[in-house]
Amino acid sequence: GENVEQHPSTLSVQEGDSAVIKCTYSDSASNYFPWYKQELGKGPQLIIDIRSNVGEKKDQRIAVTLNKTAKHFSLHITETQPEDSAVYFCAVNFNKFYFGSGTKLNVKP
Amino acid sequence: NAGVTQTPKFQVLKTGQSMTLQCAQDMNHNSMYWYRQDPGMGLRLIYYSASEGTTDKGEVPNGYNVSRLNKREFSLRLESAAPSQTSVYFCASTLVGTSGLLNTGELFFGEGSRLTVL
């Protein structure tokens, strides 16, 4: 199966600062890289994704970058707000989805 | 449109008891998944069903069985519960993407079932 490593496991930032979460994966055949946000007591929800033919994708304050040669991709959140506080998961597809271990983001007001 | 519905939301079992977690989706999705979530370990795939009538093992299938009853429903059964199966269980579904053989579709998750085995 696929090996997905995610760092850091916890991240604390001041409101308005940027946050970056990184994931590495092992299988070069993977071609779809989504990020999920999980709020307390709920299931994860897709927030942004990138496919292997694109290096960067942006959606308002969130962006994802992909380096397929190095087999890593990152989630960037700019101008963080308290409502960004949640657990974030990266995922990689290899006929099924494999998830990273999660990053708990705390945005301090 | 309810999305993915899981039942029950909470359950406490004694070691050795059996139970079934139910999952249903109303989005006409082909693929369905069962994950477990443990602190510091993210989401680990238990079983997967690419389409009605097919099931496949994931990363941690031991101690579990599944049934894809029809296109809508995918159940997870614990035959003899153990304390190591204490976890939050998530069902998810996706309309399989078309990028070759690899799945590029968005996963839709249920709200989770919190299981405690004493």
gemmi code that builds the backbone of each chain (N, CA, C; Angstrom):
import gemmi

chains = {
    "A": [
        ("GLY", (0.804, -1.208, 0.000), (0.000, 0.000, 0.000), (0.834, 1.252, 0.000)),
        ("GLU", (0.167, 2.355, 0.003), (0.811, 3.664, -0.026), (1.254, 4.066, 1.379)),
        ("ASN", (2.403, 4.761, 1.489), (2.866, 5.298, 2.759), (2.775, 6.807, 2.694)),
        ("VAL", (1.975, 7.407, 3.570), (1.773, 8.856, 3.578), (2.213, 9.408, 4.931)),
        ("GLU", (3.170, 10.330, 4.904), (3.640, 10.960, 6.138), (3.236, 12.427, 6.148)),
        ("GLN", (2.722, 12.874, 7.270), (2.210, 14.244, 7.389), (2.871, 14.922, 8.583)),
        ("HIS", (3.281, 16.200, 8.381), (3.933, 16.976, 9.443), (3.509, 18.436, 9.368)),
        ("PRO", (3.393, 19.144, 10.492), (3.575, 18.631, 11.846), (2.298, 17.971, 12.352)),
        ("SER", (2.334, 17.350, 13.498), (1.129, 16.741, 14.062), (0.264, 17.796, 14.754)),
        ("THR", (0.893, 18.842, 15.295), (0.147, 19.971, 15.847), (0.801, 21.253, 15.390)),
        ("LEU", (-0.016, 22.287, 15.228), (0.471, 23.579, 14.753), (-0.368, 24.669, 15.411)),
        ("SER", (0.315, 25.601, 16.055), (-0.380, 26.696, 16.726), (0.110, 28.003, 16.112)),
        ("VAL", (-0.810, 28.832, 15.631), (-0.447, 30.101, 14.998), (-1.330, 31.201, 15.552)),
        ("GLN", (-0.864, 32.420, 15.393), (-1.649, 33.586, 15.798), (-2.579, 33.950, 14.642)),
        ("GLU", (-3.756, 34.416, 14.980), (-4.704, 34.844, 13.952), (-4.037, 35.819, 12.989)),
        ("GLY", (-4.227, 35.583, 11.691), (-3.628, 36.449, 10.681), (-2.325, 35.909, 10.116)),
        ("ASP", (-1.683, 34.998, 10.852), (-0.451, 34.378, 10.359), (-0.784, 33.298, 9.331)),
        ("SER", (0.278, 32.800, 8.689), (0.107, 31.699, 7.727), (0.411, 30.360, 8.387)),
        ("ALA", (-0.167, 29.316, 7.832), (0.088, 27.945, 8.314), (0.427, 27.072, 7.122)),
        ("VAL", (1.402, 26.188, 7.307), (1.812, 25.268, 6.244), (1.871, 23.850, 6.797)),
        ("ILE", (1.262, 22.934, 6.101), (1.274, 21.512, 6.479), (1.819, 20.729, 5.293)),
        ("LYS", (2.710, 19.767, 5.587), (3.377, 19.053, 4.499), (3.102, 17.555, 4.544)),
        ("CYS", (3.029, 16.961, 3.374), (2.859, 15.506, 3.268), (3.818, 14.939, 2.235)),
        ("THR", (4.337, 13.770, 2.543), (5.145, 13.034, 1.559), (4.486, 11.684, 1.312)),
        ("TYR", (4.710, 11.134, 0.129), (4.107, 9.853, -0.207), (5.125, 8.989, -0.923)),
        ("SER", (4.798, 7.706, -1.060), (5.823, 6.783, -1.553), (5.591, 6.310, -2.987)),
        ("ASP", (4.325, 6.243, -3.439), (4.071, 5.633, -4.742), (3.962, 6.677, -5.848)),
        ("SER", (4.867, 6.614, -6.799), (4.907, 7.623, -7.859), (3.723, 7.516, -8.825)),
        ("ALA", (2.947, 6.418, -8.757), (1.776, 6.284, -9.634), (0.598, 7.122, -9.154)),
        ("SER", (0.634, 7.582, -7.911), (-0.472, 8.390, -7.377), (-0.616, 9.671, -8.173)),
        ("ASN", (-1.874, 10.087, -8.442), (-2.058, 11.257, -9.303), (-3.120, 12.217, -8.801)),
        ("TYR", (-3.581, 12.000, -7.583), (-4.628, 12.873, -7.046), (-4.354, 13.074, -5.569)),
        ("PHE", (-4.344, 14.355, -5.133), (-3.862, 14.683, -3.785), (-4.836, 15.658, -3.125)),
        ("PRO", (-5.795, 15.152, -2.384), (-6.768, 16.029, -1.720), (-6.363, 16.363, -0.294)),
        ("TRP", (-6.944, 17.441, 0.209), (-6.815, 17.816, 1.617), (-8.212, 17.887, 2.225)),
        ("TYR", (-8.322, 17.328, 3.438), (-9.600, 17.302, 4.138), (-9.481, 18.049, 5.463)),
        ("LYS", (-10.579, 18.685, 5.849), (-10.665, 19.398, 7.131), (-11.707, 18.699, 7.986)),
        ("GLN", (-11.348, 18.423, 9.234), (-12.278, 17.771, 10.140), (-12.521, 18.648, 11.358)),
        ("GLU", (-13.737, 19.103, 11.507), (-14.126, 19.879, 12.690), (-14.571, 18.915, 13.781)),
        ("LEU", (-14.543, 19.401, 15.000), (-14.804, 18.550, 16.160), (-16.149, 17.847, 16.055)),
        ("GLY", (-16.138, 16.529, 16.194), (-17.376, 15.754, 16.189), (-17.985, 15.516, 14.821)),
        ("LYS", (-17.229, 15.848, 13.766), (-17.779, 15.678, 12.420), (-16.860, 14.829, 11.548)),
        ("GLY", (-17.364, 14.425, 10.404), (-16.533, 13.715, 9.447), (-15.681, 14.687, 8.644)),
        ("PRO", (-14.576, 14.236, 8.080), (-13.732, 15.114, 7.251), (-14.486, 15.598, 6.016)),
        ("GLN", (-14.109, 16.817, 5.581), (-14.694, 17.385, 4.372), (-13.582, 17.879, 3.468)),
        ("LEU", (-13.735, 17.656, 2.184), (-12.754, 18.099, 1.205), (-12.692, 19.627, 1.177)),
        ("ILE", (-11.459, 20.171, 1.227), (-11.323, 21.629, 1.116), (-10.591, 22.043, -0.147)),
        ("ILE", (-9.689, 21.228, -0.632), (-8.974, 21.538, -1.853), (-8.277, 20.269, -2.329)),
        ("ASP", (-8.073, 20.175, -3.642), (-7.364, 19.013, -4.173), (-6.515, 19.436, -5.363)),
        ("ILE", (-5.568, 18.591, -5.713), (-4.701, 18.896, -6.843), (-4.421, 17.596, -7.592)),
        ("ARG", (-4.314, 17.730, -8.890), (-4.012, 16.563, -9.701), (-2.590, 16.670, -10.223)),
        ("SER", (-2.033, 15.569, -10.657), (-0.590, 15.507, -10.877), (-0.113, 16.342, -12.059)),
        ("ASN", (-1.003, 16.837, -12.892), (-0.555, 17.662, -14.006), (-0.529, 19.155, -13.658)),
        ("VAL", (-0.769, 19.469, -12.387), (-0.791, 20.863, -11.944), (0.172, 21.012, -10.784)),
        ("GLY", (0.955, 22.107, -10.727), (1.915, 22.291, -9.647), (1.360, 23.038, -8.453)),
        ("GLU", (0.348, 23.894, -8.697), (-0.202, 24.691, -7.605), (-1.657, 24.998, -7.909)),
        ("LYS", (-2.451, 25.042, -6.854), (-3.857, 25.399, -6.992), (-4.245, 26.254, -5.802)),
        ("LYS", (-5.019, 27.312, -6.070), (-5.385, 28.242, -5.012), (-6.890, 28.439, -4.985)),
        ("ASP", (-7.425, 28.562, -3.773), (-8.845, 28.850, -3.597), (-8.971, 29.798, -2.424)),
        ("GLN", (-9.045, 31.078, -2.712), (-9.135, 32.140, -1.711), (-7.930, 32.048, -0.771)),
        ("ARG", (-8.136, 31.749, 0.500), (-7.011, 31.761, 1.451), (-6.247, 30.438, 1.514)),
        ("ILE", (-6.684, 29.450, 0.826), (-5.987, 28.167, 0.880), (-5.357, 27.835, -0.473)),
        ("ALA", (-4.234, 27.162, -0.418), (-3.534, 26.763, -1.637), (-2.858, 25.424, -1.383)),
        ("VAL", (-2.669, 24.676, -2.440), (-1.927, 23.428, -2.353), (-0.848, 23.447, -3.425)),
        ("THR", (0.356, 23.026, -3.055), (1.458, 22.907, -4.001), (1.896, 21.458, -4.075)),
        ("LEU", (2.319, 21.057, -5.249), (2.705, 19.661, -5.480), (4.076, 19.599, -6.135)),
        ("ASN", (4.956, 18.791, -5.585), (6.248, 18.508, -6.212), (6.284, 17.007, -6.467)),
        ("LYS", (5.943, 16.610, -7.689), (5.799, 15.183, -7.972), (7.163, 14.481, -8.017)),
        ("THR", (8.192, 15.210, -8.414), (9.529, 14.610, -8.453), (9.980, 14.216, -7.050)),
        ("ALA", (9.766, 15.132, -6.113), (10.160, 14.870, -4.728), (9.089, 14.100, -3.960)),
        ("LYS", (7.950, 13.900, -4.554), (6.820, 13.191, -3.937), (6.402, 13.835, -2.630)),
        ("HIS", (6.153, 15.154, -2.708), (5.536, 15.806, -1.559), (4.596, 16.916, -2.011)),
        ("PHE", (3.629, 17.213, -1.154), (2.680, 18.287, -1.423), (2.325, 18.969, -0.107)),
        ("SER", (1.917, 20.219, -0.220), (1.720, 21.028, 0.982), (0.411, 21.808, 0.910)),
        ("LEU", (-0.155, 22.039, 2.079), (-1.333, 22.894, 2.234), (-0.879, 24.210, 2.856)),
        ("HIS", (-1.283, 25.325, 2.237), (-0.942, 26.650, 2.743), (-2.240, 27.377, 3.078)),
        ("ILE", (-2.341, 27.891, 4.289), (-3.483, 28.713, 4.683), (-2.940, 30.074, 5.063)),
        ("THR", (-3.401, 31.106, 4.368), (-2.954, 32.468, 4.671), (-4.032, 33.198, 5.480)),
        ("GLU", (-3.607, 34.263, 6.157), (-4.520, 35.091, 6.967), (-5.446, 34.206, 7.810)),
        ("THR", (-4.861, 33.355, 8.603), (-5.651, 32.381, 9.370), (-6.664, 33.063, 10.282)),
        ("GLN", (-7.792, 32.376, 10.467), (-8.877, 32.854, 11.308), (-9.221, 31.770, 12.325)),
        ("PRO", (-9.841, 32.129, 13.452), (-10.176, 31.108, 14.465), (-10.982, 29.940, 13.904)),
        ("GLU", (-11.828, 30.203, 12.914), (-12.630, 29.113, 12.339), (-11.808, 28.135, 11.495)),
        ("ASP", (-10.537, 28.459, 11.268), (-9.643, 27.511, 10.595), (-9.153, 26.432, 11.564)),
        ("SER", (-9.368, 26.634, 12.843), (-8.943, 25.639, 13.841), (-9.698, 24.323, 13.600)),
        ("ALA", (-8.933, 23.256, 13.383), (-9.516, 21.956, 13.036), (-8.363, 20.976, 12.865)),
        ("VAL", (-8.711, 19.744, 12.504), (-7.688, 18.763, 12.125), (-7.696, 18.650, 10.605)),
        ("TYR", (-6.510, 18.703, 10.019), (-6.377, 18.637, 8.570), (-5.676, 17.339, 8.183)),
        ("PHE", (-6.205, 16.687, 7.147), (-5.622, 15.445, 6.656), (-5.262, 15.586, 5.189)),
        ("CYS", (-4.076, 15.125, 4.835), (-3.765, 14.951, 3.424), (-4.144, 13.527, 3.036)),
        ("ALA", (-4.320, 13.287, 1.764), (-4.627, 11.943, 1.276), (-3.980, 11.752, -0.086)),
        ("VAL", (-3.759, 10.491, -0.403), (-3.161, 10.128, -1.683), (-3.971, 8.959, -2.233)),
        ("ASN", (-4.192, 8.948, -3.525), (-4.944, 7.823, -4.080), (-4.016, 6.808, -4.717)),
        ("PHE", (-4.276, 5.546, -4.433), (-3.610, 4.446, -5.103), (-4.613, 3.313, -5.126)),
        ("ASN", (-5.525, 3.341, -6.059), (-6.771, 2.570, -6.185), (-7.694, 2.705, -4.983)),
        ("LYS", (-7.167, 3.075, -3.848), (-7.993, 3.480, -2.716), (-7.301, 4.717, -2.135)),
        ("PHE", (-7.973, 5.370, -1.201), (-7.376, 6.556, -0.591), (-6.613, 6.182, 0.673)),
        ("TYR", (-5.416, 6.724, 0.804), (-4.618, 6.579, 2.021), (-4.422, 7.965, 2.616)),
        ("PHE", (-4.612, 8.041, 3.940), (-4.576, 9.330, 4.620), (-3.317, 9.495, 5.461)),
        ("GLY", (-2.884, 10.738, 5.601), (-1.849, 11.062, 6.564), (-2.418, 10.997, 7.972)),
        ("SER", (-1.543, 11.177, 8.955), (-1.940, 11.010, 10.357), (-2.630, 12.245, 10.940)),
        ("GLY", (-2.707, 13.322, 10.184), (-3.458, 14.490, 10.625), (-2.623, 15.553, 11.297)),
        ("THR", (-3.048, 16.818, 11.145), (-2.426, 17.965, 11.809), (-3.513, 18.740, 12.527)),
        ("LYS", (-3.330, 18.896, 13.830), (-4.284, 19.699, 14.590), (-3.824, 21.145, 14.555)),
        ("LEU", (-4.600, 21.999, 13.889), (-4.266, 23.418, 13.769), (-5.071, 24.215, 14.789)),
        ("ASN", (-4.371, 25.014, 15.566), (-5.016, 25.889, 16.538), (-4.683, 27.328, 16.172)),
        ("VAL", (-5.701, 28.129, 15.865), (-5.492, 29.526, 15.535), (-5.915, 30.362, 16.741)),
        ("LYS", (-4.945, 31.039, 17.343), (-5.214, 31.818, 18.560), (-5.679, 33.219, 18.196)),
        ("PRO", (-6.816, 33.661, 18.767), (-7.307, 34.996, 18.441), (-6.417, 36.092, 19.032)),
    ],
    "B": [
        ("ASN", (-31.571, 15.773, 0.845), (-30.390, 15.009, 0.477), (-29.524, 14.798, 1.714)),
        ("ALA", (-29.528, 13.559, 2.279), (-28.868, 13.332, 3.555), (-27.365, 13.086, 3.381)),
        ("GLY", (-26.890, 12.667, 2.213), (-25.475, 12.361, 2.031), (-25.173, 10.960, 2.518)),
        ("VAL", (-24.247, 10.850, 3.502), (-23.850, 9.564, 4.068), (-24.364, 9.497, 5.502)),
        ("THR", (-25.159, 8.481, 5.787), (-25.770, 8.335, 7.108), (-25.235, 7.090, 7.785)),
        ("GLN", (-24.730, 7.262, 9.018), (-24.219, 6.152, 9.795), (-25.054, 5.944, 11.035)),
        ("THR", (-25.270, 4.671, 11.380), (-25.921, 4.330, 12.645), (-25.246, 3.111, 13.264)),
        ("PRO", (-25.146, 3.050, 14.617), (-25.498, 4.107, 15.553), (-24.391, 5.164, 15.645)),
        ("LYS", (-24.644, 6.251, 16.326), (-23.636, 7.281, 16.536), (-22.728, 6.934, 17.719)),
        ("PHE", (-23.264, 6.245, 18.690), (-22.501, 5.832, 19.874), (-22.888, 4.399, 20.230)),
        ("GLN", (-21.910, 3.638, 20.692), (-22.190, 2.273, 21.127), (-21.125, 1.845, 22.133)),
        ("VAL", (-21.578, 1.174, 23.203), (-20.651, 0.578, 24.167), (-20.885, -0.926, 24.149)),
        ("LEU", (-19.816, -1.675, 23.982), (-19.890, -3.130, 23.933), (-18.999, -3.729, 25.011)),
        ("LYS", (-19.299, -4.956, 25.365), (-18.384, -5.719, 26.210), (-17.533, -6.603, 25.298)),
        ("THR", (-16.334, -6.914, 25.761), (-15.450, -7.795, 24.998), (-16.183, -9.085, 24.630)),
        ("GLY", (-16.094, -9.457, 23.345), (-16.721, -10.684, 22.873), (-18.090, -10.489, 22.243)),
        ("GLN", (-18.710, -9.346, 22.498), (-20.006, -9.089, 21.890), (-19.835, -8.762, 20.407)),
        ("SER", (-20.929, -8.907, 19.664), (-20.885, -8.577, 18.244), (-21.824, -7.417, 17.968)),
        ("MET", (-21.550, -6.723, 16.874), (-22.439, -5.644, 16.449), (-22.164, -5.289, 14.999)),
        ("THR", (-23.113, -4.608, 14.392), (-22.982, -4.159, 13.008), (-23.187, -2.658, 12.939)),
        ("LEU", (-22.256, -1.987, 12.277), (-22.390, -0.558, 11.980), (-22.997, -0.443, 10.582)),
        ("GLN", (-24.025, 0.404, 10.507), (-24.728, 0.556, 9.246), (-24.324, 1.855, 8.563)),
        ("CYS", (-24.279, 1.818, 7.237), (-23.961, 3.013, 6.454), (-24.814, 3.014, 5.197)),
        ("ALA", (-25.383, 4.167, 4.880), (-26.169, 4.308, 3.663), (-25.874, 5.657, 3.030)),
        ("GLN", (-25.799, 5.675, 1.693), (-25.593, 6.938, 0.964), (-26.674, 7.075, -0.098)),
        ("ASP", (-27.066, 8.336, -0.323), (-28.142, 8.598, -1.276), (-27.653, 9.412, -2.459)),
        ("MET", (-26.362, 9.314, -2.784), (-25.768, 10.100, -3.865), (-25.479, 9.264, -5.110)),
        ("ASN", (-25.948, 8.024, -5.130), (-25.737, 7.120, -6.261), (-24.240, 6.877, -6.532)),
        ("HIS", (-23.469, 6.849, -5.432), (-22.033, 6.608, -5.566), (-21.746, 5.127, -5.756)),
        ("ASN", (-20.655, 4.846, -6.464), (-20.274, 3.464, -6.703), (-19.426, 2.882, -5.577)),
        ("SER", (-18.469, 3.675, -5.095), (-17.488, 3.155, -4.134), (-17.831, 3.578, -2.715)),
        ("MET", (-17.629, 2.664, -1.791), (-17.871, 2.951, -0.379), (-16.723, 2.400, 0.457)),
        ("TYR", (-16.464, 3.062, 1.587), (-15.299, 2.762, 2.408), (-15.678, 2.739, 3.886)),
        ("TRP", (-14.938, 1.965, 4.653), (-14.973, 2.053, 6.108), (-13.570, 2.374, 6.606)),
        ("TYR", (-13.481, 3.452, 7.425), (-12.229, 3.851, 8.050), (-12.403, 3.823, 9.567)),
        ("ARG", (-11.287, 3.665, 10.251), (-11.288, 3.910, 11.688), (-10.311, 5.031, 11.997)),
        ("GLN", (-10.647, 5.833, 12.998), (-9.799, 6.968, 13.376), (-9.385, 6.834, 14.821)),
        ("ASP", (-8.081, 6.770, 15.029), (-7.508, 6.685, 16.362), (-6.568, 7.865, 16.564)),
        ("PRO", (-6.429, 8.346, 17.795), (-5.574, 9.507, 18.059), (-4.162, 9.312, 17.522)),
        ("GLY", (-3.670, 10.299, 16.773), (-2.302, 10.255, 16.262), (-2.081, 9.309, 15.100)),
        ("MET", (-3.146, 8.629, 14.650), (-2.952, 7.635, 13.585), (-3.784, 7.947, 12.353)),
        ("GLY", (-4.456, 9.061, 12.355), (-5.207, 9.438, 11.172), (-6.345, 8.487, 10.870)),
        ("LEU", (-6.659, 8.376, 9.609), (-7.746, 7.522, 9.147), (-7.135, 6.287, 8.489)),
        ("ARG", (-7.475, 5.129, 8.991), (-6.943, 3.895, 8.421), (-8.073, 3.100, 7.785)),
        ("LEU", (-7.831, 2.641, 6.573), (-8.852, 1.961, 5.794), (-9.033, 0.531, 6.293)),
        ("ILE", (-10.278, 0.167, 6.573), (-10.583, -1.184, 7.045), (-10.977, -2.064, 5.859)),
        ("TYR", (-12.034, -1.647, 5.153), (-12.520, -2.350, 3.977), (-13.033, -1.339, 2.971)),
        ("TYR", (-13.128, -1.797, 1.762), (-13.491, -0.946, 0.639), (-14.372, -1.751, -0.303)),
        ("SER", (-15.331, -1.064, -0.949), (-16.175, -1.707, -1.942), (-16.206, -0.820, -3.175)),
        ("ALA", (-15.614, -1.287, -4.256), (-15.541, -0.488, -5.481), (-16.895, -0.388, -6.166)),
        ("SER", (-17.713, -1.410, -6.006), (-19.040, -1.409, -6.618), (-19.879, -2.462, -5.924)),
        ("GLU", (-21.158, -2.425, -6.195), (-22.074, -3.393, -5.592), (-21.592, -4.811, -5.897)),
        ("GLY", (-21.505, -5.630, -4.850), (-21.099, -7.012, -5.039), (-19.622, -7.272, -4.887)),
        ("THR", (-18.817, -6.228, -4.708), (-17.375, -6.426, -4.530), (-16.907, -5.784, -3.239)),
        ("THR", (-15.970, -6.443, -2.558), (-15.341, -5.863, -1.372), (-13.857, -6.203, -1.402)),
        ("ASP", (-13.066, -5.380, -0.706), (-11.620, -5.572, -0.722), (-11.073, -5.146, 0.625)),
        ("LYS", (-10.022, -5.812, 1.075), (-9.420, -5.458, 2.355), (-8.593, -4.183, 2.233)),
        ("GLY", (-8.577, -3.418, 3.329), (-7.731, -2.243, 3.413), (-6.512, -2.518, 4.264)),
        ("GLU", (-6.090, -1.514, 5.028), (-4.869, -1.625, 5.830), (-5.067, -2.455, 7.093)),
        ("VAL", (-6.257, -2.381, 7.705), (-6.482, -3.020, 9.012), (-7.774, -3.832, 9.032)),
        ("PRO", (-7.893, -4.903, 8.234), (-9.159, -5.627, 8.141), (-9.412, -6.665, 9.229)),
        ("ASN", (-8.375, -7.026, 9.989), (-8.536, -8.136, 10.942), (-9.557, -7.809, 12.014)),
        ("GLY", (-10.489, -8.766, 12.245), (-11.517, -8.591, 13.256), (-12.804, -7.990, 12.719)),
        ("TYR", (-12.828, -7.704, 11.430), (-14.003, -7.073, 10.810), (-14.480, -7.868, 9.602)),
        ("ASN", (-15.781, -7.740, 9.320), (-16.336, -8.213, 8.068), (-17.245, -7.139, 7.507)),
        ("VAL", (-17.454, -7.178, 6.203), (-18.305, -6.174, 5.578), (-19.288, -6.847, 4.634)),
        ("SER", (-20.369, -6.098, 4.357), (-21.351, -6.531, 3.365), (-21.780, -5.324, 2.559)),
        ("ARG", (-21.663, -5.441, 1.236), (-22.240, -4.392, 0.363), (-23.608, -4.912, -0.033)),
        ("LEU", (-24.596, -4.496, 0.721), (-25.939, -5.054, 0.599), (-26.579, -4.678, -0.735)),
        ("ASN", (-26.329, -3.487, -1.183), (-26.833, -2.972, -2.453), (-26.005, -1.736, -2.751)),
        ("LYS", (-26.365, -0.972, -3.761), (-25.531, 0.169, -4.116), (-25.510, 1.216, -2.998)),
        ("ARG", (-26.580, 1.317, -2.242), (-26.691, 2.354, -1.222), (-26.009, 2.002, 0.097)),
        ("GLU", (-25.969, 0.724, 0.449), (-25.650, 0.341, 1.824), (-24.380, -0.512, 1.918)),
        ("PHE", (-23.580, -0.198, 2.954), (-22.328, -0.895, 3.189), (-22.178, -1.039, 4.698)),
        ("SER", (-22.251, -2.260, 5.207), (-22.227, -2.451, 6.655), (-20.901, -3.053, 7.108)),
        ("LEU", (-20.546, -2.749, 8.345), (-19.309, -3.242, 8.960), (-19.673, -4.035, 10.198)),
        ("ARG", (-19.195, -5.260, 10.280), (-19.556, -6.129, 11.401), (-18.320, -6.492, 12.220)),
        ("LEU", (-18.490, -6.383, 13.530), (-17.495, -6.868, 14.473), (-18.063, -8.151, 15.080)),
        ("GLU", (-17.466, -9.276, 14.791), (-18.004, -10.569, 15.240), (-17.752, -10.807, 16.726)),
        ("SER", (-16.580, -10.438, 17.199), (-16.223, -10.637, 18.604), (-15.364, -9.440, 19.028)),
        ("ALA", (-16.030, -8.414, 19.552), (-15.353, -7.140, 19.801), (-14.220, -7.274, 20.818)),
        ("ALA", (-13.152, -6.508, 20.568), (-11.992, -6.463, 21.460), (-11.717, -5.010, 21.846)),
        ("PRO", (-11.104, -4.760, 23.017), (-10.808, -3.378, 23.418), (-9.993, -2.617, 22.365)),
        ("SER", (-9.161, -3.311, 21.578), (-8.368, -2.645, 20.532), (-9.233, -2.088, 19.411)),
        ("GLN", (-10.499, -2.463, 19.384), (-11.415, -1.954, 18.368), (-12.175, -0.709, 18.848)),
        ("THR", (-11.852, -0.244, 20.036), (-12.372, 1.043, 20.506), (-11.836, 2.128, 19.587)),
        ("SER", (-12.746, 2.870, 18.948), (-12.330, 3.823, 17.930), (-13.542, 4.613, 17.461)),
        ("VAL", (-13.277, 5.573, 16.581), (-14.356, 6.246, 15.864), (-14.332, 5.707, 14.436)),
        ("TYR", (-15.471, 5.246, 13.969), (-15.565, 4.626, 12.649), (-16.290, 5.562, 11.689)),
        ("PHE", (-15.697, 5.728, 10.526), (-16.288, 6.581, 9.495), (-16.559, 5.763, 8.239)),
        ("CYS", (-17.734, 5.971, 7.709), (-18.088, 5.457, 6.403), (-17.942, 6.595, 5.406)),
        ("ALA", (-17.530, 6.280, 4.188), (-17.386, 7.303, 3.156), (-17.795, 6.705, 1.816)),
        ("SER", (-18.158, 7.586, 0.902), (-18.502, 7.124, -0.436), (-17.944, 8.089, -1.466)),
        ("THR", (-17.785, 7.602, -2.686), (-17.309, 8.448, -3.771), (-17.810, 7.933, -5.114)),
        ("LEU", (-18.046, 8.854, -6.005), (-18.334, 8.511, -7.389), (-16.962, 8.367, -8.045)),
        ("VAL", (-16.634, 7.146, -8.442), (-15.281, 6.881, -8.897), (-14.914, 7.802, -10.042)),
        ("GLY", (-13.725, 8.395, -9.965), (-13.248, 9.299, -10.997), (-12.817, 8.542, -12.236)),
        ("THR", (-12.428, 9.280, -13.266), (-12.141, 8.662, -14.549), (-10.686, 8.808, -14.966)),
        ("SER", (-9.795, 9.093, -14.036), (-8.393, 9.235, -14.391), (-7.735, 7.869, -14.383)),
        ("GLY", (-7.833, 7.168, -15.461), (-7.275, 5.828, -15.543), (-7.930, 4.915, -14.531)),
        ("LEU", (-7.159, 4.127, -13.845), (-7.690, 3.200, -12.871), (-7.690, 3.797, -11.472)),
        ("LEU", (-7.120, 4.988, -11.340), (-6.998, 5.548, -10.001), (-8.200, 6.423, -9.685)),
        ("ASN", (-8.624, 6.365, -8.453), (-9.813, 7.067, -8.008), (-9.485, 8.522, -7.741)),
        ("THR", (-10.123, 9.419, -8.476), (-9.862, 10.845, -8.268), (-11.088, 11.578, -7.788)),
        ("GLY", (-12.047, 10.856, -7.203), (-13.263, 11.505, -6.774), (-13.216, 11.975, -5.335)),
        ("GLU", (-14.039, 12.964, -5.022), (-14.154, 13.467, -3.659), (-14.814, 12.411, -2.780)),
        ("LEU", (-14.258, 12.214, -1.605), (-14.851, 11.330, -0.612), (-15.842, 12.116, 0.231)),
        ("PHE", (-17.034, 11.565, 0.414), (-18.032, 12.164, 1.290), (-18.143, 11.266, 2.526)),
        ("PHE", (-17.957, 11.859, 3.689), (-17.948, 11.102, 4.937), (-19.253, 11.258, 5.710)),
        ("GLY", (-19.583, 10.200, 6.455), (-20.626, 10.309, 7.458), (-20.091, 11.020, 8.684)),
        ("GLU", (-20.939, 11.150, 9.705), (-20.556, 11.887, 10.908), (-19.805, 11.020, 11.915)),
        ("GLY", (-19.707, 9.738, 11.662), (-18.916, 8.871, 12.521), (-19.751, 8.099, 13.524)),
        ("SER", (-19.199, 6.954, 13.935), (-19.804, 6.113, 14.976), (-18.723, 5.876, 16.025)),
        ("ARG", (-19.006, 6.334, 17.244), (-18.006, 6.196, 18.314), (-18.277, 4.909, 19.068)),
        ("LEU", (-17.321, 3.973, 18.992), (-17.483, 2.656, 19.604), (-16.492, 2.479, 20.740)),
        ("THR", (-17.001, 2.047, 21.885), (-16.156, 1.728, 23.043), (-16.352, 0.265, 23.385)),
        ("VAL", (-15.245, -0.465, 23.497), (-15.304, -1.878, 23.881), (-14.644, -2.033, 25.250)),
        ("LEU", (-15.397, -2.485, 26.218), (-14.900, -2.601, 27.593), (-14.312, -3.980, 27.862)),
    ],
}
model = gemmi.Model(1)
for chain_id, residues in chains.items():
    chain = gemmi.Chain(chain_id)
    for i, (resn, *xyz) in enumerate(residues, 1):
        res = gemmi.Residue()
        res.name, res.seqid = resn, gemmi.SeqId(i, " ")
        for name, pos in zip(("N", "CA", "C"), xyz):
            atom = gemmi.Atom()
            atom.name, atom.element = name, gemmi.Element(name[0])
            atom.pos, atom.b_iso = gemmi.Position(*pos), 0.0
            res.add_atom(atom)
        chain.add_residue(res)
    model.add_chain(chain)
structure = gemmi.Structure()
structure.add_model(model)
structure.setup_entities()
